Protein backbone atom coordinates (compact mmCIF):
# COMPACT_ATOMS: atom_id res chain seq x y z
CA UNK A 1 0.00 0.00 0.00
CA UNK A 2 1.39 3.40 -0.91
CA UNK A 3 0.26 6.71 0.50
CA UNK A 4 -1.21 9.54 -1.54
CA UNK A 5 0.68 12.74 -0.71
CA UNK A 6 -0.67 16.27 -1.19
CA UNK A 7 0.70 19.70 -0.27
CA UNK A 8 -0.07 20.15 3.43
CA UNK A 9 -1.90 23.44 2.95
CA UNK A 10 -4.24 21.83 0.43
CA UNK A 11 -5.50 19.41 3.12
CA UNK A 12 -5.91 21.47 6.30
CA UNK A 13 -8.42 18.87 7.51
CA UNK A 14 -5.51 16.47 7.97
CA UNK A 15 -3.55 18.76 10.32
CA UNK A 16 -4.07 19.48 14.02
CA UNK A 17 -4.96 23.17 14.57
CA UNK A 18 -1.54 24.08 16.02
CA UNK A 19 0.22 22.28 13.16
CA UNK A 20 -1.92 24.06 10.57
CA UNK A 21 -1.17 27.43 12.20
CA UNK A 22 2.57 26.68 12.19
CA UNK A 23 2.55 25.61 8.52
CA UNK A 24 0.55 28.70 7.55
CA UNK A 25 3.09 30.82 9.44
CA UNK A 26 6.07 29.44 7.52
CA UNK A 27 7.54 31.23 4.53
CA UNK A 28 5.84 29.82 1.42
CA UNK A 29 9.06 28.26 0.10
CA UNK A 30 9.23 26.16 3.29
CA UNK A 31 5.55 25.33 3.72
CA UNK A 32 5.46 24.15 0.10
CA UNK A 33 7.91 21.39 1.07
CA UNK A 34 5.49 19.81 3.55
CA UNK A 35 3.19 17.13 2.26
CA UNK A 36 0.41 15.27 4.06
CA UNK A 37 -1.19 11.88 3.51
CA UNK A 38 -4.28 10.38 5.08
CA UNK A 39 -3.76 7.05 6.82
CA UNK A 40 -5.82 4.57 8.78
CA UNK A 41 -5.56 5.79 12.41
CA UNK A 42 -4.85 2.19 13.41
CA UNK A 43 -1.64 2.43 11.35
CA UNK A 44 -0.33 5.58 13.08
CA UNK A 45 2.30 3.73 15.10
CA UNK A 46 5.61 3.70 13.27
CA UNK A 47 6.16 -0.05 13.10
CA UNK A 48 2.62 -0.68 11.90
CA UNK A 49 2.86 2.01 9.21
CA UNK A 50 6.14 0.58 7.96
CA UNK A 51 4.61 -2.91 7.86
CA UNK A 52 1.52 -1.65 6.00
CA UNK A 53 3.33 0.55 3.45
CA UNK A 54 6.76 -0.99 3.03
CA UNK A 55 8.43 2.36 3.72
CA UNK A 56 11.86 2.31 5.37
CA UNK A 57 12.03 2.58 9.14
CA UNK A 58 14.96 5.01 8.67
CA UNK A 59 12.59 7.42 6.90
CA UNK A 60 10.26 7.52 9.89
CA UNK A 61 10.86 9.97 12.71
CA UNK A 62 9.22 9.92 16.11
CA UNK A 63 8.69 12.98 18.28
CA UNK A 64 8.69 12.58 22.05
CA UNK A 65 8.10 15.17 24.74
CA UNK A 66 10.50 15.11 27.69
CA UNK A 67 10.38 17.12 30.90
CA UNK A 68 12.33 17.59 34.08
CA UNK A 69 12.75 20.20 36.78
CA UNK A 70 15.61 22.32 38.01
CA UNK A 71 15.25 24.53 41.10
CA UNK A 72 11.49 24.06 40.94
CA UNK A 73 11.31 25.19 37.30
CA UNK A 74 9.92 22.80 34.71
CA UNK A 75 12.02 22.32 31.60
CA UNK A 76 10.43 20.76 28.54
CA UNK A 77 11.73 19.78 25.12
CA UNK A 78 10.74 17.71 22.13
CA UNK A 79 13.11 15.17 20.65
CA UNK A 80 12.90 13.96 17.05
CA UNK A 81 14.61 10.65 16.34
CA UNK A 82 14.47 8.06 13.57
CA UNK A 83 11.97 5.25 13.92
CA UNK A 84 14.60 2.56 14.39
CA UNK A 85 16.31 4.46 17.23
CA UNK A 86 15.48 5.48 20.79
CA UNK A 87 16.06 8.89 22.27
CA UNK A 88 18.76 8.95 24.94
CA UNK A 89 16.55 10.52 27.62
CA UNK A 90 18.63 9.55 30.66
CA UNK A 91 21.95 10.92 29.46
CA UNK A 92 21.92 13.26 26.44
CA UNK A 93 18.51 14.88 26.86
CA UNK A 94 18.86 15.11 30.64
CA UNK A 95 22.15 16.96 30.25
CA UNK A 96 20.80 19.28 27.55
CA UNK A 97 17.78 20.16 29.72
CA UNK A 98 20.17 20.57 32.68
CA UNK A 99 17.97 18.59 35.04
CA UNK A 100 18.71 15.84 37.54
CA UNK A 101 16.05 13.54 36.10
CA UNK A 102 14.36 13.68 32.72
CA UNK A 103 11.38 11.58 31.74
CA UNK A 104 8.71 11.28 29.10
CA UNK A 105 5.92 13.75 29.77
CA UNK A 106 2.74 11.95 30.75
CA UNK A 107 0.47 11.16 27.83
CA UNK A 108 -2.37 13.29 29.20
CA UNK A 109 -0.08 16.30 29.75
CA UNK A 110 1.59 15.96 26.35
CA UNK A 111 -1.77 15.74 24.55
CA UNK A 112 -3.27 18.65 26.49
CA UNK A 113 -0.25 20.94 26.19
CA UNK A 114 0.50 20.27 22.52
CA UNK A 115 -3.11 20.13 21.31
CA UNK A 116 -2.15 17.01 19.37
CA UNK A 117 -3.30 13.41 19.55
CA UNK A 118 -1.24 10.77 21.30
CA UNK A 119 0.84 8.89 18.75
CA UNK A 120 0.78 11.84 16.35
CA UNK A 121 2.75 14.50 18.22
CA UNK A 122 5.02 16.37 15.87
CA UNK A 123 7.69 19.06 16.19
CA UNK A 124 5.65 21.31 13.86
CA UNK A 125 3.36 23.56 15.91
CA UNK A 126 4.64 22.89 19.42
CA UNK A 127 4.11 25.52 22.12
CA UNK A 128 6.38 28.57 21.87
CA UNK A 129 9.63 28.22 23.73
CA UNK A 130 9.85 24.44 23.61
CA UNK A 131 13.21 23.49 22.14
CA UNK A 132 13.21 20.75 19.52
CA UNK A 133 16.22 18.46 19.67
CA UNK A 134 16.76 16.73 16.34
CA UNK A 135 19.05 13.76 16.01
CA UNK A 136 21.60 14.62 13.31
CA UNK A 137 20.64 11.47 11.39
CA UNK A 138 17.11 12.84 10.92
CA UNK A 139 18.49 16.00 9.33
CA UNK A 140 20.56 13.93 6.90
CA UNK A 141 17.55 12.10 5.42
CA UNK A 142 16.24 13.29 2.06
CA UNK A 143 12.66 12.91 3.30
CA UNK A 144 11.21 11.95 6.65
CA UNK A 145 7.73 10.98 7.76
CA UNK A 146 6.47 12.51 11.01
CA UNK A 147 3.18 12.98 12.81
CA UNK A 148 0.66 15.61 11.76
CA UNK A 149 -0.90 16.13 15.17
CA UNK A 150 -3.70 13.75 14.13
CA UNK A 151 -3.49 9.95 14.12
CA UNK A 152 -5.26 9.83 10.75
CA UNK A 153 -2.45 11.45 8.77
CA UNK A 154 1.31 11.85 8.41
CA UNK A 155 3.55 14.67 7.24
CA UNK A 156 6.47 14.22 4.84
CA UNK A 157 9.26 16.79 4.60
CA UNK A 158 12.98 17.05 3.93
CA UNK A 159 15.08 16.04 6.94
CA UNK A 160 16.96 19.32 6.65
CA UNK A 161 13.69 21.22 7.06
CA UNK A 162 12.93 19.31 10.27
CA UNK A 163 16.35 20.29 11.59
CA UNK A 164 15.59 23.91 10.68
CA UNK A 165 12.20 24.21 12.39
CA UNK A 166 11.73 27.06 14.90
CA UNK A 167 13.53 26.19 18.11
CA UNK A 168 15.24 23.17 16.52
CA UNK A 169 18.79 22.17 17.28
CA UNK A 170 20.70 19.28 15.70
CA UNK A 171 22.24 17.01 18.30
CA UNK A 172 24.83 14.33 17.59
CA UNK A 173 24.13 11.20 19.61
CA UNK A 174 20.61 12.19 20.62
CA UNK A 175 19.46 8.63 19.93
CA UNK A 176 20.86 5.13 19.88
CA UNK A 177 19.91 2.20 17.67
CA UNK A 178 17.69 -0.45 19.17
ChimeraX attribute file (.defattr): number of C-alpha atoms within 10 A of each C-alpha:
attribute: neighborCount
match mode: 1-to-1
recipient: residues
	/A:1	9
	/A:2	10
	/A:3	13
	/A:4	10
	/A:5	15
	/A:6	15
	/A:7	16
	/A:8	26
	/A:9	17
	/A:10	11
	/A:11	15
	/A:12	16
	/A:13	13
	/A:14	23
	/A:15	26
	/A:16	25
	/A:17	17
	/A:18	18
	/A:19	26
	/A:20	20
	/A:21	14
	/A:22	16
	/A:23	21
	/A:24	14
	/A:25	12
	/A:26	13
	/A:27	9
	/A:28	10
	/A:29	8
	/A:30	14
	/A:31	18
	/A:32	15
	/A:33	14
	/A:34	19
	/A:35	21
	/A:36	26
	/A:37	21
	/A:38	20
	/A:39	18
	/A:40	10
	/A:41	15
	/A:42	10
	/A:43	17
	/A:44	21
	/A:45	15
	/A:46	21
	/A:47	15
	/A:48	12
	/A:49	21
	/A:50	18
	/A:51	13
	/A:52	12
	/A:53	12
	/A:54	11
	/A:55	16
	/A:56	15
	/A:57	18
	/A:58	18
	/A:59	19
	/A:60	25
	/A:61	27
	/A:62	26
	/A:63	23
	/A:64	23
	/A:65	24
	/A:66	21
	/A:67	21
	/A:68	21
	/A:69	15
	/A:70	12
	/A:71	6
	/A:72	7
	/A:73	9
	/A:74	11
	/A:75	17
	/A:76	19
	/A:77	24
	/A:78	25
	/A:79	28
	/A:80	31
	/A:81	27
	/A:82	28
	/A:83	25
	/A:84	18
	/A:85	18
	/A:86	17
	/A:87	26
	/A:88	16
	/A:89	21
	/A:90	12
	/A:91	12
	/A:92	17
	/A:93	26
	/A:94	19
	/A:95	13
	/A:96	14
	/A:97	21
	/A:98	14
	/A:99	17
	/A:100	11
	/A:101	16
	/A:102	22
	/A:103	14
	/A:104	15
	/A:105	17
	/A:106	12
	/A:107	13
	/A:108	10
	/A:109	11
	/A:110	19
	/A:111	18
	/A:112	12
	/A:113	11
	/A:114	20
	/A:115	19
	/A:116	24
	/A:117	20
	/A:118	17
	/A:119	20
	/A:120	25
	/A:121	27
	/A:122	28
	/A:123	31
	/A:124	23
	/A:125	23
	/A:126	24
	/A:127	13
	/A:128	8
	/A:129	10
	/A:130	16
	/A:131	20
	/A:132	28
	/A:133	25
	/A:134	30
	/A:135	24
	/A:136	21
	/A:137	21
	/A:138	27
	/A:139	22
	/A:140	14
	/A:141	17
	/A:142	12
	/A:143	20
	/A:144	25
	/A:145	25
	/A:146	29
	/A:147	31
	/A:148	32
	/A:149	30
	/A:150	25
	/A:151	24
	/A:152	19
	/A:153	23
	/A:154	26
	/A:155	24
	/A:156	24
	/A:157	21
	/A:158	20
	/A:159	21
	/A:160	18
	/A:161	19
	/A:162	26
	/A:163	24
	/A:164	15
	/A:165	18
	/A:166	19
	/A:167	16
	/A:168	20
	/A:169	17
	/A:170	20
	/A:171	21
	/A:172	12
	/A:173	14
	/A:174	23
	/A:175	23
	/A:176	13
	/A:177	10
	/A:178	8
